[in-house]
Structure formats: C-alpha cells, structure tokens
Amino acid sequence: MKATKILVLVLILTTVFFGVQYFRSALANPSGGDYDTIRKEALAFYQANNPDMRNLTAKVINYGCHFEIEILQNGSVVGRVGWAGPGSYYDIR
C-alpha cells in the first residue's frame, strides 16, 4: 500500500512538473518567440473562413493563461480567434 502511494505521488509530481514546463515554454516562445507570426497566421485563418472580409488587421492579446487575437476592420472588432499552439487556431464566438 505504501509503495502505491509513493508511485501515485511521483506520477502526480512528474505530471505537474512537465505541465508547468510546457506552459512556461509556450508563453515564453509562442510561434518562434514573437507575436507577429501569431498575428499573420490568425489573419490567414480568419480570412480563409471569411473570404468576403477585406482590410483586416489583428491584435494579439496575451491573457497569461491563453492568447486571443482580435480581428479588426476599420478599427472595430469583427471577430476573435484563439491560439492553441503553433499553427493551431479556433474561432471564438
């Protein structure tokens, strides 16, 4: 019984350690370390799903726990995109 508790504790600590390391590296180095790549890829993703939209710009917002990209047209927010890792985006509705 004692060995089982130790094994479970080791597994939990290992999972927490690697999870924290992954999260820290993602925040410190998103898509090569700059938001410009995220901005460009998010715009391409949004325009692929909304081909009739033109003259779009994007603003990357780091909330600490996740990234959101506001899609702007003439200064007004027309959409939001979430960043889920390099090359992985999703619509926020």
WOWO-V493836 format. One record per residue. RES is the residue in one letter. D_CENTER is the distance of its C-alpha to the mean C-alpha in Angstrom with 1 decimal. Layout:
BEGIN
res=RES d_center=D_CENTER
res=RES d_center=D_CENTER
END
This chain:
BEGIN
res=M d_center=41.1
res=K d_center=40.3
res=A d_center=38.8
res=T d_center=36.5
res=K d_center=35.3
res=I d_center=34.7
res=L d_center=32.8
res=V d_center=30.5
res=L d_center=29.9
res=V d_center=29.1
res=L d_center=26.6
res=I d_center=24.9
res=L d_center=24.8
res=T d_center=23.6
res=T d_center=20.7
res=V d_center=19.8
res=F d_center=20.2
res=F d_center=18.1
res=G d_center=15.3
res=V d_center=15.4
res=Q d_center=15.6
res=Y d_center=12.6
res=F d_center=10.5
res=R d_center=12.4
res=S d_center=12.1
res=A d_center=8.3
res=L d_center=8.7
res=A d_center=11.8
res=N d_center=11.1
res=P d_center=7.8
res=S d_center=9.4
res=G d_center=12.8
res=G d_center=12.6
res=D d_center=12.5
res=Y d_center=10.6
res=D d_center=13.3
res=T d_center=11.9
res=I d_center=8.6
res=R d_center=11.2
res=K d_center=13.6
res=E d_center=11.6
res=A d_center=10.3
res=L d_center=14.0
res=A d_center=15.3
res=F d_center=13.5
res=Y d_center=14.8
res=Q d_center=18.2
res=A d_center=18.6
res=N d_center=18.3
res=N d_center=20.4
res=P d_center=22.9
res=D d_center=25.3
res=M d_center=23.1
res=R d_center=24.1
res=N d_center=23.7
res=L d_center=20.0
res=T d_center=17.9
res=A d_center=14.4
res=K d_center=13.3
res=V d_center=9.9
res=I d_center=9.9
res=N d_center=8.6
res=Y d_center=9.8
res=G d_center=10.0
res=C d_center=8.7
res=H d_center=5.3
res=F d_center=4.5
res=E d_center=6.9
res=I d_center=9.1
res=E d_center=12.7
res=I d_center=14.9
res=L d_center=18.4
res=Q d_center=21.8
res=N d_center=24.7
res=G d_center=22.8
res=S d_center=22.0
res=V d_center=18.8
res=V d_center=19.1
res=G d_center=15.8
res=R d_center=12.2
res=V d_center=9.2
res=G d_center=5.8
res=W d_center=2.9
res=A d_center=3.7
res=G d_center=5.0
res=P d_center=7.8
res=G d_center=9.3
res=S d_center=7.7
res=Y d_center=7.4
res=Y d_center=9.2
res=D d_center=11.7
res=I d_center=12.0
res=R d_center=15.7
END
